[in-house]
């Protein structure tokens, strides 16, 4: 079976969803004060750092869909922890479904966007998608270092762990179907 850019990014969106959930399980062991406390992170705290994943993912997915970028980043802020987790879950599931619906040719295209300096720019779709995925992984790594320092267990959320879990799930489905 040929691996395509489309399949790659659909799997990456699924991985992001899975990795977020693994991280949420560990972060849930902390109280609100720990999630909201200033830990010297780029975005100050755990909550704001995870919210930034949502902001960047929403912004880039809107660009890829050709939607208007009139919404300011502050309008993407989700103050409630449960709502933030659900928004991130939904964002990556919606991204996955949307990517699945795109033709293969979409992944070889380019997208126009306005950068943070208000200049018109262009980027390859595959590079924008790579940015979304690596940005989320990078920030989850920052959150992990803080939560471990605060006493939460280190979440195992690397891609190989995801692949192992998916293979195990598929094997369980196959063996269940034989019974």
N, C-alpha and C positions, 0 to 999 in steps of 0.2 A: 504494500500500500504506500503510495507516494505521500510524503509529508509536504504540505504547502504552507505558505505564509498564513493563509486563512486558518488552517487547522492549528498551527502554532499559536496564533493569538487567541483563538477560541479556548485552547487548553490553558494558556496563560491567564485568561480572565477567570477560568474555573479555579486555577491555582490561587489567584489573588483572593477569591472568595473563601476558599478553604483556609489559607494562611491567616486571613483576618479572623476567622472563627477560632482558630487555635490560639491566636494572641488574645482574643477577647476572653477566652476561658481563663487565662492567666491573669489578665487585668481585672477581671471580675473578683478576684481574691483580695483586691485592694479596696480601701474605702474611698469615698468621694474626695476627701481631703488629699489623699495620696494622688489620685488621678488629676486633681486640679492644682496641686501645689507646684510652685515654681522650682523646677529641677535644673535650671540653667540650660535647658534645651533651646534650640533655635526658635521653636514656637512656644517656648516657656514651659509647657507641661504636657503630660500624656494626652489629655483630652484634646487640646488644641493641635497637637501633632497629628493625632489620628483624624481630626477634622480636616487638617490640611490635605491628607490623602483624598478625602471626599471632594474638597474644593478643586484640586488639580485634576482628578479623574472626571468630575462633572464638566469642568471647563474644556478639557481636551476632547472629551466625547462630544460635547456640543459643537466644537469646531469641526470634528470629523463628520458629524451629521449635517453640517452646513447651517447650523442654527445661529441666530443672533447672539452676540455676546454682550447684550445690554445689561445683564444682571451683574451687579458688583460682587466681589468675593465675600464681603461681609454678609451678604444675603444668603450665603451658603452655610453660615455658621449654625450648628445644631448644638444647643446648650445642654440638652438632656442626654445622659449617657446611653440609656436604652434606645432612644431615638437615633442617636449617632450610630450605634452598632447596626440598627436596622437599616438606616440610610446607606451605610457602606455595603451591607449585604446586598441590598436591592440594586445599588449602583453597579456592582460588578456582575450581578446576574443579568441586569438589563444590558450591560455592555456585551456580555457573552451572547445573549440572544440576538442583539443587533448585529454583532460581528458574524454570527452564523448566517444571517440573512443577506449578507453582502456578497456580491459576485467576486470571484477570484481576482478579477482585474482591479477591483477597488484597492487591494493591498499593494499594488504596483503604482498607484497614483500619488498625487501630491495634493496638499490642502493649503489654502491661503488662510492666514490668520493675522491678527494684530498682536504684536508682542507687548511685553510689559512697558516698553518705552513708547508705546502707541505708534510703532512703525509697522507698515505692511511687510509681512514675511511669507515665506513658503517653506513647507517641510514635507518630506516623503511620509506617506501614511504609516509605513512600517517603522519609521523613526519616531513618529508621534506615539504610536502604540508601545514601542519599546520604552519610551520615556515614561508613559503611564505606569507600566509594569515595574520597571526598575526603581522609579521614584517611590512607589508604594513599599517595595521590599526594603529599600534604604531606610525609610522612616520607621517601618516596623522594627528594623534592627536597632534604631535609636531608642525606641520605646522599650524594647527587650532589655537593653542594658540598664535602663532606669528601673524597670519593674523588678529585675533580679536584685539590684542594689537595695530595693525596698522590701525584699523578702519573698517575692513571688517566685514560683519555680520557673526555670527557663523553658519556654515553649519550643518544641521541636517542630519547626515550620519551614524547613528547607524543601526545595523542590523534590529531592529524592524521597523524603518522608511522605510527601504528597503522592508521588508515583507509587510507592509501596502500599499506601492506604487504598489508592484507587485500584491497584491490581488485586489486593485482598478482597475488596468489595466486589469486583467483577468475578473473582473465583467463588465467592460465597453465593452470588447470583447464579452462576453456572451450576454449582453443586446443588443448590436449592431447586433449580429447574429440572434436575435429573430425578429427584425424589418423587 
